Amino acid sequence: MNLITIIVGLIFSGYGIMVLVLRLQGRDEKFKKLGPMRKVYGEKAGSLIHYIGYGFIPLGFGIWIIIAGCRGIFIFDLFK
């Protein structure tokens, strides 16, 4: 078990969860890039890109890092 890797994974996962929770609560004013994304890509596509890019990808990446940390892999060894 590598504690540093797990902590980094928790940070990524926490950020993804925070973004998803704030978006589901309707607090869109917290996100500076959401408005421009909606203007460029449209209401639905801009929101979808924001959900995926700022919510689901960090959450999935964090979970992947946590699993690697539980297996004893150091964070920098993940990218070799």
C-alpha positions in Angstrom: 0.0 0.0 0.0 1.4 3.4 -1.0 -0.1 6.2 1.0 1.2 9.0 -1.1 -0.5 7.6 -4.2 -3.7 7.0 -2.4 -3.8 10.6 -1.1 -3.2 11.9 -4.7 -6.0 9.7 -5.9 -8.3 11.0 -3.1 -7.6 14.6 -4.2 -8.5 13.9 -7.8 -11.6 11.9 -6.8 -12.6 14.6 -4.3 -12.4 17.3 -6.9 -14.5 15.3 -9.4 -17.1 14.6 -6.7 -17.2 18.3 -5.7 -17.7 19.4 -9.3 -20.5 16.9 -9.8 -22.3 17.8 -6.6 -22.1 21.5 -7.3 -23.4 21.0 -10.8 -26.3 18.8 -9.6 -27.2 21.4 -7.0 -27.4 24.0 -9.7 -24.5 26.2 -8.6 -23.3 26.9 -12.1 -22.0 30.4 -11.1 -19.1 28.7 -9.4 -17.6 27.6 -12.8 -16.0 30.2 -14.9 -15.5 28.1 -18.0 -19.0 26.7 -18.1 -20.6 29.8 -19.6 -18.1 30.1 -22.5 -18.4 26.4 -23.1 -22.2 26.7 -23.4 -21.8 29.7 -25.8 -19.4 27.9 -28.1 -20.9 24.3 -28.1 -24.5 25.0 -27.2 -26.4 24.5 -23.9 -26.5 20.7 -23.9 -23.1 19.9 -25.5 -21.3 22.5 -23.4 -22.8 21.1 -20.2 -22.0 17.6 -21.2 -18.4 18.4 -22.0 -18.1 20.2 -18.7 -19.6 17.2 -16.8 -17.2 14.8 -18.5 -14.1 16.9 -18.5 -14.3 18.4 -15.0 -16.3 15.7 -13.2 -16.1 12.2 -14.5 -12.5 12.2 -15.8 -11.0 13.4 -12.5 -13.2 11.0 -10.6 -12.2 8.0 -12.8 -8.6 9.0 -12.8 -8.6 9.3 -9.0 -10.2 5.9 -8.6 -7.6 4.4 -10.9 -4.8 6.0 -8.8 -6.3 4.8 -5.5 -6.5 1.3 -6.8 -2.8 1.5 -7.9 -1.9 2.9 -4.5 -3.6 0.0 -2.8 -1.5 -2.4 -4.9 1.6 -0.6 -3.7 2.5 1.2 -6.9 4.2 4.6 -6.5 2.5 7.5 -8.3 5.4 8.2 -10.7 5.6 4.5 -11.6 2.1 4.7 -13.1 3.3 6.7 -16.1 6.4 4.6 -17.1 
